[in-house]
Amino acid sequence: MWGGRFSDKPSDIMQAINVSIGFDKHMAEQDVRGSKAHADMLAMGGIITDTDNAAIQQGLDDVLGEIRAGTFPYRDEFEDIHLNIEARLSEFIGETAGRLHTARSRNDQVATDFRLWVRDQLDGFDESIAHLQRALLGQAKSHTDTLMPGFTHLQVAQPVTFGHHMLAYVEMFGRDRSRFTDCRRRMNESPLGAAALAGTPYPIDRDMTSSALGFDAPMANSLDAVSARDFALEALSCASICATHLSRLAEEIVIWTSTQFAFVSLSDKFTTGSSIMPQKRNPDAAELVRAKVGRISGALVSLTMVMKGLPLAYSKDMQEDKEPVFEAFAALSLALAAMAGMAADLTPNKANMAKAAGSAFSTATDLADWLVRELGLPFRQAHHATGEIVALAERQGKALHELSLADMQSVKPQIHDGVYDVLSAENSVASRTSYGGTAPVNVKVQAGIWRKRLAD
Ligand code: ARG
């Protein structure tokens, strides 16, 4: 492509470090889309003839046909996807192909292709996260009053419902979707027409290519257009936060499926056995989802380091932008699909969870609240008295509701037998009707709200 200035061939090692076709071929379709829009615009402005444009359009359609059929000959000697497609186009239509690159550079071309590619992915993520939310919501709807212990510090804290726990993740993943949506809105501007870095003397129409490619507007500064990669960083940071959420849920599934917890079980579809221990059932899919965040956050760090300190405008460093994004997005898609599968597959063990929900003095706060409400104690005193009652129960090896009234009265003489009403896990969750609380009535309302939101 630059034979005019050069007389010698690049060394093998120069080729090896320079070539990107091995990975940027993922953007082949986006490259054709960008070129078709550019050629139409050149013809509309009289920069190329309609006849040449017709030949270019036909040639690019043929190239696209090969790409889709898997027969396109990707060749290392043409370095990257842009030069590969242009070379193939000239094999189809001859030297007219050489008119396509008028008023364009690979710098605005790659920036455009990459934006289109990332944007397509973001649209896919919105749908796959919604799919996961629907699976979680399905569990929530079936388990609005299924008891389980709520934890802090992974120590039993207060009873909650399984539906409430599922909806906590539905909320989180809802924010992930809105982060991706914000990111998409901000990135949806067209770099095409910035040319190498300074714009072009040809009478191009950047609005035309921008809208043909579904962008909201052309980017206003040509230097920014070819050198900005914050859209990719932002998309990776959204991906990284989403993967962090996935890893938390994955970790809970690992814990819940252990024999010690036995809160939920996964079917044969989402577990594996052991090659030596015949009894084993391992939650490998959950473990792998838990691990994927490593790659995804790693990609964010990796691209941040590539971009850090780069002077304007384009530098070849930026060719290193794609692999982390491709890899991270592939990992996130897989993790989302696997998690949606597990979320639908898991079966809660209601009896075990209910038993655990009532264990470890989980209703001690309810007792303290009762002392405040019934006896008018300041909360701090109620907390202290409850602590003494818990210590007494612990010494006797009993649960709170198994203590005799006389034992309770040894700590606070005014306690009467009404206290036993608040000591069960059922009553504890039923009482938590404050907005956002775990009471089954609340969970039903929230599940209904999400069902409407996720319907469209
Ligand atoms: N393959 C290159 C990349 O991904 C395309 C842009 C090349 N531009 C240049 N001035 N060498 O960044």
Boltz pocket constraint, residues with backbone or C-beta under 6 A from the ligand:
constraints:
  - pocket:
      binder: B
      contacts: [[A, 18], [A, 20], [A, 24], [A, 80], [A, 81], [A, 106], [A, 107], [A, 110], [A, 314], [A, 315], [A, 316], [A, 318], [A, 319], [A, 320]]
      max_distance: 6.0
